Amino acid sequence: MRYAIVIEKAGNNFSGYVPDLPGCIATGATIEETENELLAAIQFHLDGLLEDGLSVPASESIVEYMFIPAQPGVTAYA
């Protein structure tokens, strides 16, 4: 099973969440640590759903990067 994750820079650390599992979040000092914490959070979240007799949601999020063409007069994006 695969779930999309989103990791964002958050001040001096990183924060991540799983769009298909509301409330499933984690933080870490590095991207790698945040990924590891998210894996543990996903496992904990799914175990909790199963313990409560609920079904495990399907992964429905789509993750893509979009190319944004350069705009006249703009040399760089922040």
NUVEXLO-21636 format. One record per residue (C-alpha): residue in one letter; chain; x, y, z. Coordinates in steps of 0.02 Angstrom, whole numbers, plus 50000, padded with zeros to 5 digits. Each point is the difference from the previous one (the first is absolute). Layout:
BEGIN
[A A [X Y Z]],
...
END
This chain:
BEGIN
[M A [50000 50000 50000]],
[R A [50060 50175 49959]],
[Y A [49946 50168 50068]],
[A A [50051 50172 49938]],
[I A [50091 50104 50129]],
[V A [50035 50187 50005]],
[I A [50154 50066 50089]],
[E A [50022 50186 50027]],
[K A [50138 50106 50076]],
[A A [49936 50066 50166]],
[G A [50122 50124 50074]],
[N A [50148 49899 50065]],
[N A [49922 49830 49968]],
[F A [49882 49910 49881]],
[S A [49817 49956 50012]],
[G A [49910 49866 49902]],
[Y A [49824 49936 49975]],
[V A [49904 49867 49904]],
[P A [49858 50076 49896]],
[D A [49900 49837 49996]],
[L A [50012 49975 50189]],
[P A [49932 50157 50084]],
[G A [50091 50036 50163]],
[C A [50150 49892 49955]],
[I A [50146 50118 50024]],
[A A [50182 49997 50056]],
[T A [50149 50114 50022]],
[G A [50187 49977 49996]],
[A A [50165 50092 50000]],
[T A [50039 49937 49824]],
[I A [49901 49940 49850]],
[E A [50059 49822 50032]],
[E A [49947 50007 50182]],
[T A [49831 50071 49950]],
[E A [49976 49859 49874]],
[N A [50041 49871 50134]],
[E A [49881 50083 50123]],
[L A [49864 50006 49866]],
[L A [50021 49813 49968]],
[A A [49976 49966 50185]],
[A A [49851 50119 50005]],
[I A [49918 49915 49850]],
[Q A [50023 49828 50078]],
[F A [49929 50063 50166]],
[H A [49854 50084 49911]],
[L A [49955 49845 49899]],
[D A [50015 49887 50153]],
[G A [49881 50116 50092]],
[L A [49873 49996 49859]],
[L A [50004 49810 49996]],
[E A [49986 49988 50190]],
[D A [49845 50109 49992]],
[G A [49925 49889 49866]],
[L A [50017 50132 49865]],
[S A [50060 49971 49824]],
[V A [50169 50059 49938]],
[P A [49974 50142 49875]],
[A A [50062 49981 49823]],
[S A [50140 50111 49941]],
[E A [49918 50127 49885]],
[S A [50117 50150 50001]],
[I A [50100 50038 49844]],
[V A [50171 50080 50017]],
[E A [50079 50095 49856]],
[Y A [50120 50142 49974]],
[M A [49943 50135 49880]],
[F A [50118 50099 49891]],
[I A [49966 50187 50010]],
[P A [50069 50092 49848]],
[A A [50105 50153 50032]],
[Q A [49903 50163 50003]],
[P A [50065 50154 49910]],
[G A [50101 50108 50119]],
[V A [50012 49866 50135]],
[T A [50175 49930 50021]],
[A A [49968 49883 50147]],
[Y A [49862 49940 50112]],
[A A [50017 50008 50188]],
END
